[in-house]
Amino acid sequence: MIQGGEGEPVHVRAPAKINVFLSVGAVMGDGYHRVSTAYQAVSLYEDLRAWNSDDFTVSFTGSVDTSQLATDNSNLAIRAARLLAQHAGYQGGARLEVVKRVPIAGGMGGGSADAAAALVACDALWGLGLGRDELLALGARLGADVPFALVGGTAIGTGRGDELSPALAKGQYHWVLVLAEKGMSTPDVYRELDRHRERHADDIMPADPMPGIDADVLQALRAGEPAMLAEVLSNDLQAPAIHLNPQLGDVIELGEKNGALAGFVSGSGPTVAFLAADLDSALDLQIALSAARLTAVRASGPVHGARVVSSDR
């Protein structure tokens, strides 16, 4: 493992995620939902640097407005570092600096990426040498998306989304992401899903308490064909997210009119992800969406999970 000395940071890069498939089960007695999802890690990254310190602190820079982001002990990156120290019996702390590019409350797992990066960085910084399984178990205690941010690639998530199994997948996918100025509350979107299902109980099948992955999604991922995947992209949270923010539907319509194979709400929103046929199509789509005064960025996937960058840059 790489150990950071005095004044020498450990630099970790962690990816955002897209749920190319998300099936949400019926609400349970505890208010939570089981999910079945297909994750893909994409090349929109959080960069975290960690220095040795007597205490735990975090600060942010980057293209995302972080002025309202908590920097106290409620911050997920600090929680991750503290959890790791407690688990390992480490007595010191860490100063964390994050270059933030993944939208806050955007449905792309930015906070989870920060937590995964903090686990990997502090493990290296403190010379702990914990194994992958230990880090995954700690990640699952922090949030459902944290284990995937550690693993990356393409994977199937069940339970809360944190029970991972590898997905047989090949090929590279080109995405255009429309980032919103304001985030959405994940609990609010889930509550709206429950209300949506109640309102339309006579028209839709009852939700399965134990949802599964559509076999056509697995087949499309194995084939590595964007057009096949576009036909089976699905997100149970899309309808409630659009109900809460109708503009998302307009963005999807605009992107599909400008050449996207398919567009959908990422996770609980409000980021909208468009799958493009190839790099040239993604460039054209990004230009068209930007011309409509939307914040559009390109990304590709799948990419690796959180890992130490070999040279600090």
C-alpha positions in Angstrom: 0.0 0.0 0.0 1.1 3.6 -0.5 1.6 5.5 2.7 1.5 9.3 2.8 4.1 11.0 5.0 4.3 14.5 6.5 2.9 16.9 3.9 2.5 14.1 1.3 -1.1 13.3 0.4 -2.6 10.1 -0.8 -4.7 10.9 -3.9 -7.8 8.7 -4.7 -10.2 9.0 -7.6 -13.7 7.6 -7.3 -16.4 7.5 -10.0 -20.0 8.5 -10.2 -22.6 5.8 -11.0 -25.6 5.4 -13.3 -28.3 2.9 -12.6 -29.1 1.5 -16.0 -31.8 -0.6 -14.4 -33.6 0.1 -11.1 -36.5 -1.9 -9.8 -37.9 -0.8 -6.5 -39.8 -3.2 -4.3 -42.9 -2.5 -2.2 -42.3 -0.4 0.9 -41.4 -2.6 3.9 -42.6 -2.3 7.5 -39.5 -0.3 8.4 -40.2 2.2 5.7 -37.4 1.0 3.4 -37.5 -0.7 0.0 -35.6 -3.6 -1.4 -34.2 -2.8 -4.8 -32.6 -4.7 -7.7 -30.3 -2.6 -9.9 -27.7 -2.7 -12.5 -24.9 -0.2 -11.8 -22.4 1.3 -14.2 -19.5 3.4 -13.0 -18.8 6.3 -15.4 -15.9 8.7 -15.9 -17.3 11.7 -13.9 -14.9 11.6 -10.9 -14.4 12.9 -7.4 -10.8 13.4 -6.6 -9.9 13.2 -2.9 -6.6 13.8 -1.2 -5.8 12.8 2.4 -3.1 14.1 4.7 -2.2 12.9 8.2 -3.7 15.1 10.9 -4.6 15.1 14.5 -8.3 15.5 13.8 -10.8 14.8 10.9 -11.6 17.7 8.5 -12.9 18.0 5.0 -13.0 20.8 2.4 -14.2 21.1 -1.1 -13.3 22.7 -4.4 -14.4 21.9 -8.0 -17.1 22.6 -10.5 -20.0 21.9 -8.2 -21.4 24.5 -5.8 -20.6 23.0 -2.4 -21.4 26.1 -0.3 -24.3 24.3 1.4 -22.5 21.0 1.8 -21.9 20.0 5.4 -18.2 19.8 6.5 -18.8 18.6 10.0 -19.0 15.0 11.4 -22.2 14.4 9.4 -20.3 14.6 6.1 -20.1 11.1 4.6 -16.3 11.3 3.8 -15.5 12.2 7.4 -17.9 9.5 8.6 -16.0 7.0 6.4 -12.6 8.1 7.7 -13.8 8.0 11.3 -15.4 4.5 10.8 -12.2 3.2 9.3 -10.1 4.6 12.2 -12.4 3.1 14.8 -12.4 -0.3 13.0 -8.6 -0.4 12.8 -8.0 1.1 16.2 -6.1 4.0 14.6 -5.6 7.0 17.0 -4.8 9.8 14.5 -7.0 11.7 12.0 -7.0 12.9 8.4 -7.4 16.1 6.5 -9.5 15.5 3.4 -9.7 17.7 0.4 -12.2 16.8 -2.4 -12.4 18.2 -5.9 -16.1 17.7 -6.5 -17.5 17.2 -10.0 -20.5 14.8 -9.3 -23.6 16.8 -8.6 -24.9 16.9 -5.0 -28.2 15.1 -4.5 -28.1 14.4 -8.2 -28.8 10.6 -8.3 -25.3 9.7 -9.3 -23.8 8.7 -5.9 -21.4 11.6 -5.4 -21.4 11.4 -1.6 -20.9 7.6 -1.8 -17.9 8.2 -4.1 -16.5 10.6 -1.5 -17.0 8.0 1.2 -15.4 5.2 -0.9 -12.4 7.5 -1.7 -12.0 8.3 1.9 -11.9 4.7 2.9 -9.3 3.8 0.2 -7.2 7.0 0.9 -7.1 6.6 4.6 -6.4 2.9 4.4 -3.3 3.8 2.3 -2.4 6.9 4.3 -2.3 5.0 7.6 -0.7 1.9 6.1 -3.6 -0.4 7.3 -3.6 -2.8 4.4 -7.2 -3.8 4.8 -8.6 -6.3 2.3 -11.3 -5.5 -0.2 -13.9 -7.5 1.8 -13.3 -5.4 4.9 -13.6 -2.1 3.0 -16.8 -3.3 1.3 -18.3 -4.2 4.7 -17.4 -0.8 6.1 -18.8 0.8 3.0 -22.1 -1.0 3.3 -22.5 0.5 6.8 -22.1 4.0 5.3 -24.6 3.8 2.5 -26.1 1.5 -0.1 -24.1 3.0 -3.0 -20.7 3.0 -1.3 -19.7 -0.6 -2.0 -20.3 -0.1 -5.7 -18.2 3.1 -5.7 -15.4 0.9 -4.3 -15.8 -1.8 -6.9 -16.8 0.1 -10.0 -17.3 -1.5 -13.4 -20.7 -2.9 -14.0 -22.4 -4.8 -11.2 -25.8 -6.0 -10.0 -27.0 -4.7 -6.7 -29.7 -6.2 -4.5 -31.1 -5.7 -1.0 -30.6 -2.0 -0.5 -28.3 -2.0 -3.5 -25.2 -2.9 -1.4 -25.3 -6.7 -2.0 -23.1 -6.8 -5.1 -22.4 -9.4 -7.7 -20.4 -8.9 -10.9 -22.3 -8.5 -14.2 -21.0 -10.1 -17.4 -20.6 -7.0 -19.5 -18.4 -5.9 -22.4 -18.0 -2.8 -24.6 -17.9 0.9 -23.8 -20.8 3.2 -23.5 -21.0 6.9 -24.2 -23.2 9.0 -22.0 -24.3 12.6 -21.9 -25.4 13.8 -18.5 -27.6 16.9 -18.0 -26.8 18.3 -14.5 -29.4 20.2 -12.6 -28.8 23.4 -10.6 -30.6 22.0 -7.6 -30.7 18.5 -6.2 -33.6 16.3 -5.2 -34.1 14.5 -1.9 -33.9 10.7 -2.3 -36.4 10.1 0.5 -38.8 12.5 -1.1 -38.6 10.6 -4.4 -39.2 7.3 -2.7 -42.2 8.7 -0.8 -43.6 10.0 -4.1 -43.1 6.5 -5.6 -45.2 5.0 -2.8 -47.9 7.7 -3.4 -47.7 7.1 -7.2 -48.3 3.4 -6.7 -51.3 4.1 -4.4 -52.8 6.5 -6.9 -52.5 4.0 -9.7 -53.2 0.9 -7.8 -56.1 -0.1 -10.2 -53.9 0.3 -13.3 -50.5 -1.2 -12.3 -49.4 -4.5 -10.9 -48.6 -4.5 -7.2 -44.8 -4.0 -6.5 -42.9 -7.2 -5.8 -41.4 -7.1 -2.3 -38.3 -8.8 -3.7 -37.7 -7.3 -7.2 -35.3 -8.9 -9.7 -33.2 -7.9 -12.7 -34.8 -8.0 -16.1 -33.1 -10.8 -18.1 -33.1 -8.5 -21.2 -30.9 -6.1 -19.3 -28.3 -8.8 -18.5 -28.4 -9.9 -22.1 -27.8 -6.4 -23.4 -24.9 -5.9 -21.1 -23.3 -9.2 -22.2 -23.8 -8.2 -25.8 -22.1 -4.8 -25.3 -24.5 -3.1 -27.8 -25.7 0.4 -26.8 -28.8 0.1 -29.0 -29.8 -3.1 -27.2 -29.3 -1.5 -23.8 -31.2 1.6 -24.8 -34.3 -0.6 -25.4 -34.3 -1.9 -21.8 -33.2 1.0 -19.7 -35.6 1.3 -16.8 -36.0 3.2 -13.5 -38.9 2.9 -11.2 -38.0 6.3 -9.6 -38.3 8.2 -12.9 -42.1 8.7 -12.8 -42.1 10.1 -9.2 -39.1 12.2 -10.0 -40.8 13.7 -13.0 -44.0 14.2 -11.0 -41.9 16.3 -8.5 -40.0 18.1 -11.2 -41.9 18.1 -14.5 -39.0 19.8 -16.3 -37.1 16.5 -16.3 -39.6 15.1 -18.8 -38.9 18.0 -21.1 -35.2 17.4 -20.9 -35.6 13.8 -21.8 -37.8 14.7 -24.8 -35.2 17.2 -26.0 -32.3 14.8 -25.8 -34.2 12.0 -27.6 -35.2 14.5 -30.3 -31.5 15.3 -30.8 -30.2 11.8 -31.4 -30.0 10.1 -28.0 -30.7 6.4 -28.2 -32.6 6.8 -24.9 -32.8 9.2 -22.0 -33.8 8.6 -18.4 -33.6 10.0 -14.9 -30.4 8.8 -13.1 -31.3 7.2 -9.7 -33.6 9.5 -7.8 -32.7 12.4 -10.0 -32.5 15.2 -11.0 -29.6 14.3 -13.3 -30.8 13.0 -16.7 -28.6 10.5 -18.5 -28.6 10.0 -22.2 -27.1 7.0 -23.9 -25.5 7.8 -27.3 -24.6 5.4 -30.1 -20.9 6.4 -30.2 -18.5 9.2 -29.3 -19.4 11.3 -32.3 -23.1 11.1 -31.4 -22.4 12.0 -27.8 -20.4 15.1 -28.9 -23.3 16.2 -31.2 -25.8 15.6 -28.4 -23.7 17.5 -25.9 -23.6 20.5 -28.3 -27.3 20.5 -28.8 -28.2 20.3 -25.2 -25.6 23.0 -24.3 -27.2 25.2 -27.0 -30.5 24.9 -25.1 -28.6 26.3 -22.1 -28.5 23.1 -20.2 -25.3 21.9 -18.3 -24.3 18.8 -20.3 -21.2 16.8 -19.7 -19.9 13.7 -21.5 -18.8 10.5 -19.7 -18.0 7.0 -20.7 -18.3 3.7 -18.8 -17.7 1.3 -17.3 -14.7 2.6 -15.4 -12.8 1.3 -12.3 -13.9 2.0 -8.7 -12.1 4.1 -6.2 -8.4 3.6 -6.3 -5.1 5.4 -5.5 -3.8 7.5 -8.3 -0.1 6.4 -8.8 1.2 10.0 -9.0 -0.4 13.0 -7.4 -1.9 15.1 -10.2 
